[in-house]
Every structure is written in C-alpha cells, then in structure tokens.
Amino acid sequence: MSTFSNRHVIFEDGIAILKICNIHSDVLKISCTASNTYGKATSECYLTRADKMGSEGDVTERKMSGNEEQPYFVQHLENRTFTGDECTLKCNIMGTPIPHVEWTINDELVTEDE
C-alpha cells in the first residue's frame, strides 16, 4: 500500500507548500530541494504520527563561488508530528533566478495529482 493517496504542491512568491492527504504511514521522510543555475539547497524533515518518535531534520547546501545567488531556505522544514490522515508542510525559499522546487517523500519524487 502507498504511504499516501494524494498530494498538492504549490510554489508561489518563494513559498513552497506540500499538502499530503490520506497518509497511511507512521513516519515519512520529507525533503524539499530548490535549484537554479547557480546551485541548490535541500531541507529535510521527518513527519511522524503523534504517538511515534521522529528523527532529526537536516539541511544541506551546495557550496557556491563568486557572486552567485544560489537558492537558500529562509524558513526550513522542521520535524513535526501529525494526527489524522493529512498534513501541510511549508518552507520559504529565495534565489535568483527563481529556483525550481522538487519535493520527495521517502526518497520518491512527488508529482501533482491529476
């Protein structure tokens, strides 16, 4: 069985949002990666059902050189607990040019539900 049945992804004005519905797993590893021609940055967290214990979140960034404006996280993802079967995650990303944003859940790329 899949760990969730639908999701919604938004990236607007530097805010990246992932809404996951019908979650069937106790723990999900979530990451958001922003990239442009000057580099990339990734923020990770664990989403844990309220009665389970989570792991620490990580933030990784690629080194940049010169005056490049690689993406960076103004607001990172944070480990959190959830109840019920849905959760919305949000992070704030800056970079010039505007970065391309990708979300993964348990290391699988998230695509928008059709």
PyRosetta script that sets phi, psi and omega in degrees:
from pyrosetta import init, pose_from_sequence

init()
pose = pose_from_sequence("MSTFSNRHVIFEDGIAILKICNIHSDVLKISCTASNTYGKATSECYLTRADKMGSEGDVTERKMSGNEEQPYFVQHLENRTFTGDECTLKCNIMGTPIPHVEWTINDELVTEDE")
pose.set_psi(1, 141.4)
pose.set_omega(1, 176.8)
pose.set_phi(2, -65.6)
pose.set_psi(2, 155.0)
pose.set_omega(2, 180.0)
pose.set_phi(3, -76.8)
pose.set_psi(3, -13.6)
pose.set_omega(3, 177.7)
pose.set_phi(4, -160.0)
pose.set_psi(4, 161.9)
pose.set_omega(4, -177.7)
pose.set_phi(5, -112.4)
pose.set_psi(5, -19.3)
pose.set_omega(5, 172.7)
pose.set_phi(6, -154.1)
pose.set_psi(6, 160.9)
pose.set_omega(6, -176.1)
pose.set_phi(7, -152.8)
pose.set_psi(7, 158.6)
pose.set_omega(7, -179.6)
pose.set_phi(8, -136.7)
pose.set_psi(8, 129.5)
pose.set_omega(8, -177.0)
pose.set_phi(9, -118.1)
pose.set_psi(9, 132.9)
pose.set_omega(9, 177.5)
pose.set_phi(10, -134.1)
pose.set_psi(10, 137.9)
pose.set_omega(10, 169.1)
pose.set_phi(11, -136.9)
pose.set_psi(11, 110.3)
pose.set_omega(11, -176.4)
pose.set_phi(12, -147.7)
pose.set_psi(12, 132.8)
pose.set_omega(12, 178.2)
pose.set_phi(13, 52.8)
pose.set_psi(13, 38.7)
pose.set_omega(13, 177.2)
pose.set_phi(14, 81.1)
pose.set_psi(14, 1.1)
pose.set_omega(14, 179.4)
pose.set_phi(15, -105.2)
pose.set_psi(15, 122.0)
pose.set_omega(15, 176.7)
pose.set_phi(16, -103.5)
pose.set_psi(16, 127.1)
pose.set_omega(16, -177.6)
pose.set_phi(17, -126.3)
pose.set_psi(17, 134.4)
pose.set_omega(17, 173.5)
pose.set_phi(18, -124.2)
pose.set_psi(18, 119.4)
pose.set_omega(18, 175.2)
pose.set_phi(19, -110.4)
pose.set_psi(19, 123.9)
pose.set_omega(19, -179.3)
pose.set_phi(20, -113.0)
pose.set_psi(20, 129.5)
pose.set_omega(20, 179.9)
pose.set_phi(21, -119.4)
pose.set_psi(21, 157.6)
pose.set_omega(21, 178.4)
pose.set_phi(22, 54.7)
pose.set_psi(22, 54.0)
pose.set_omega(22, -179.7)
pose.set_phi(23, -75.1)
pose.set_psi(23, 127.6)
pose.set_omega(23, -178.1)
pose.set_phi(24, -112.4)
pose.set_psi(24, 12.6)
pose.set_omega(24, -176.4)
pose.set_phi(25, -122.2)
pose.set_psi(25, 154.4)
pose.set_omega(25, 178.5)
pose.set_phi(26, -83.1)
pose.set_psi(26, -28.5)
pose.set_omega(26, -178.5)
pose.set_phi(27, -138.5)
pose.set_psi(27, 132.2)
pose.set_omega(27, 175.1)
pose.set_phi(28, -127.4)
pose.set_psi(28, 135.4)
pose.set_omega(28, 172.7)
pose.set_phi(29, -93.0)
pose.set_psi(29, 120.4)
pose.set_omega(29, -177.0)
pose.set_phi(30, -113.8)
pose.set_psi(30, 136.8)
pose.set_omega(30, 172.4)
pose.set_phi(31, -137.4)
pose.set_psi(31, 149.9)
pose.set_omega(31, 176.5)
pose.set_phi(32, -126.9)
pose.set_psi(32, 123.8)
pose.set_omega(32, -179.9)
pose.set_phi(33, -117.9)
pose.set_psi(33, 128.1)
pose.set_omega(33, 176.8)
pose.set_phi(34, -112.8)
pose.set_psi(34, 133.5)
pose.set_omega(34, -179.2)
pose.set_phi(35, -142.0)
pose.set_psi(35, 147.8)
pose.set_omega(35, 169.8)
pose.set_phi(36, -143.9)
pose.set_psi(36, -171.3)
pose.set_omega(36, -175.6)
pose.set_phi(37, -66.0)
pose.set_psi(37, -13.0)
pose.set_omega(37, -177.5)
pose.set_phi(38, -101.5)
pose.set_psi(38, -4.6)
pose.set_omega(38, 178.3)
pose.set_phi(39, 151.5)
pose.set_psi(39, -165.8)
pose.set_omega(39, 179.1)
pose.set_phi(40, -151.0)
pose.set_psi(40, 160.0)
pose.set_omega(40, 176.6)
pose.set_phi(41, -140.9)
pose.set_psi(41, 145.0)
pose.set_omega(41, -179.7)
pose.set_phi(42, -130.7)
pose.set_psi(42, 137.0)
pose.set_omega(42, 174.4)
pose.set_phi(43, -121.8)
pose.set_psi(43, 135.3)
pose.set_omega(43, -178.0)
pose.set_phi(44, -127.2)
pose.set_psi(44, 153.6)
pose.set_omega(44, 173.8)
pose.set_phi(45, -154.3)
pose.set_psi(45, 170.1)
pose.set_omega(45, 173.4)
pose.set_phi(46, -115.3)
pose.set_psi(46, 132.8)
pose.set_omega(46, 176.5)
pose.set_phi(47, -103.8)
pose.set_psi(47, 117.9)
pose.set_omega(47, -171.6)
pose.set_phi(48, -124.9)
pose.set_psi(48, 132.2)
pose.set_omega(48, 175.9)
pose.set_phi(49, -56.5)
pose.set_psi(49, 144.5)
pose.set_omega(49, -169.9)
pose.set_phi(50, -50.5)
pose.set_psi(50, -32.8)
pose.set_omega(50, -177.1)
pose.set_phi(51, -93.7)
pose.set_psi(51, 12.6)
pose.set_omega(51, 178.6)
pose.set_phi(52, -116.5)
pose.set_psi(52, 164.7)
pose.set_omega(52, -179.7)
pose.set_phi(53, -101.8)
pose.set_psi(53, 137.8)
pose.set_omega(53, -178.4)
pose.set_phi(54, -101.2)
pose.set_psi(54, 172.6)
pose.set_omega(54, 176.5)
pose.set_phi(55, -104.7)
pose.set_psi(55, 171.0)
pose.set_omega(55, 179.8)
pose.set_phi(56, -74.4)
pose.set_psi(56, 145.6)
pose.set_omega(56, 175.9)
pose.set_phi(57, -84.1)
pose.set_psi(57, 158.7)
pose.set_omega(57, -179.3)
pose.set_phi(58, -130.8)
pose.set_psi(58, 153.2)
pose.set_omega(58, 173.2)
pose.set_phi(59, -129.5)
pose.set_psi(59, 128.6)
pose.set_omega(59, 177.1)
pose.set_phi(60, -125.7)
pose.set_psi(60, 144.4)
pose.set_omega(60, 177.8)
pose.set_phi(61, -136.7)
pose.set_psi(61, 144.2)
pose.set_omega(61, 175.3)
pose.set_phi(62, -82.6)
pose.set_psi(62, 139.8)
pose.set_omega(62, 178.8)
pose.set_phi(63, -64.5)
pose.set_psi(63, 146.4)
pose.set_omega(63, 177.0)
pose.set_phi(64, -120.7)
pose.set_psi(64, 161.1)
pose.set_omega(64, 179.1)
pose.set_phi(65, -128.7)
pose.set_psi(65, 153.1)
pose.set_omega(65, 179.1)
pose.set_phi(66, 70.1)
pose.set_psi(66, -147.4)
pose.set_omega(66, -176.9)
pose.set_phi(67, -103.0)
pose.set_psi(67, 26.5)
pose.set_omega(67, -178.5)
pose.set_phi(68, -65.2)
pose.set_psi(68, 154.6)
pose.set_omega(68, 177.9)
pose.set_phi(69, -115.3)
pose.set_psi(69, 75.2)
pose.set_omega(69, 179.8)
pose.set_phi(70, -71.0)
pose.set_psi(70, 158.5)
pose.set_omega(70, 178.1)
pose.set_phi(71, -61.9)
pose.set_psi(71, 149.1)
pose.set_omega(71, 173.4)
pose.set_phi(72, -149.3)
pose.set_psi(72, 155.7)
pose.set_omega(72, -177.5)
pose.set_phi(73, -93.8)
pose.set_psi(73, 120.5)
pose.set_omega(73, 173.1)
pose.set_phi(74, -80.7)
pose.set_psi(74, -39.7)
pose.set_omega(74, 175.1)
pose.set_phi(75, -125.9)
pose.set_psi(75, 116.7)
pose.set_omega(75, -178.4)
pose.set_phi(76, -84.8)
pose.set_psi(76, 162.8)
pose.set_omega(76, 168.8)
pose.set_phi(77, -68.8)
pose.set_psi(77, 147.2)
pose.set_omega(77, 177.7)
pose.set_phi(78, -128.5)
pose.set_psi(78, 144.0)
pose.set_omega(78, 174.4)
pose.set_phi(79, -56.3)
pose.set_psi(79, 142.3)
pose.set_omega(79, 178.9)
pose.set_phi(80, -155.3)
pose.set_psi(80, 163.8)
pose.set_omega(80, 176.1)
pose.set_phi(81, -107.6)
pose.set_psi(81, 159.6)
pose.set_omega(81, 178.1)
pose.set_phi(82, -140.1)
pose.set_psi(82, 156.9)
pose.set_omega(82, 172.4)
pose.set_phi(83, -122.9)
pose.set_psi(83, 161.3)
pose.set_omega(83, -177.4)
pose.set_phi(84, 77.5)
pose.set_psi(84, -150.2)
pose.set_omega(84, -175.6)
pose.set_phi(85, -129.1)
pose.set_psi(85, 21.2)
pose.set_omega(85, 174.5)
pose.set_phi(86, -147.7)
pose.set_psi(86, 157.9)
pose.set_omega(86, -178.2)
pose.set_phi(87, -156.8)
pose.set_psi(87, 147.6)
pose.set_omega(87, 176.3)
pose.set_phi(88, -119.2)
pose.set_psi(88, 129.2)
pose.set_omega(88, 178.5)
pose.set_phi(89, -114.1)
pose.set_psi(89, 146.6)
pose.set_omega(89, -176.9)
pose.set_phi(90, -143.0)
pose.set_psi(90, 141.5)
pose.set_omega(90, 171.6)
pose.set_phi(91, -142.9)
pose.set_psi(91, 157.3)
pose.set_omega(91, -177.6)
pose.set_phi(92, -111.8)
pose.set_psi(92, 125.1)
pose.set_omega(92, -173.3)
pose.set_phi(93, -123.9)
pose.set_psi(93, 137.2)
pose.set_omega(93, 175.7)
pose.set_phi(94, -122.8)
pose.set_psi(94, 157.5)
pose.set_omega(94, 177.1)
pose.set_phi(95, 162.8)
pose.set_psi(95, 150.8)
pose.set_omega(95, 177.8)
pose.set_phi(96, -133.0)
pose.set_psi(96, 123.7)
pose.set_omega(96, 0.5)
pose.set_phi(97, -66.3)
pose.set_psi(97, 170.0)
pose.set_omega(97, -179.0)
pose.set_phi(98, -54.1)
pose.set_psi(98, 128.3)
pose.set_omega(98, -176.8)
pose.set_phi(99, -74.3)
pose.set_psi(99, 154.0)
pose.set_omega(99, 169.9)
pose.set_phi(100, -85.3)
pose.set_psi(100, 135.1)
pose.set_omega(100, -175.7)
pose.set_phi(101, -116.4)
pose.set_psi(101, 133.5)
pose.set_omega(101, 175.0)
pose.set_phi(102, -128.6)
pose.set_psi(102, 139.5)
pose.set_omega(102, 175.5)
pose.set_phi(103, -109.5)
pose.set_psi(103, 144.8)
pose.set_omega(103, 170.0)
pose.set_phi(104, -128.7)
pose.set_psi(104, 149.0)
pose.set_omega(104, 173.5)
pose.set_phi(105, -124.2)
pose.set_psi(105, 121.9)
pose.set_omega(105, -175.6)
pose.set_phi(106, 50.1)
pose.set_psi(106, 45.1)
pose.set_omega(106, 177.2)
pose.set_phi(107, 67.0)
pose.set_psi(107, 13.5)
pose.set_omega(107, 176.2)
pose.set_phi(108, -109.3)
pose.set_psi(108, 131.0)
pose.set_omega(108, -179.0)
pose.set_phi(109, -60.3)
pose.set_psi(109, 133.6)
pose.set_omega(109, 178.6)
pose.set_phi(110, -90.0)
pose.set_psi(110, 129.6)
pose.set_omega(110, 172.6)
pose.set_phi(111, -116.8)
pose.set_psi(111, 153.0)
pose.set_omega(111, -178.5)
pose.set_phi(112, -66.1)
pose.set_psi(112, 139.5)
pose.set_omega(112, 172.2)
pose.set_phi(113, -63.7)
pose.set_psi(113, 144.8)
pose.set_omega(113, 177.7)
pose.set_phi(114, -95.1)
pose.dump_pdb("model.pdb")
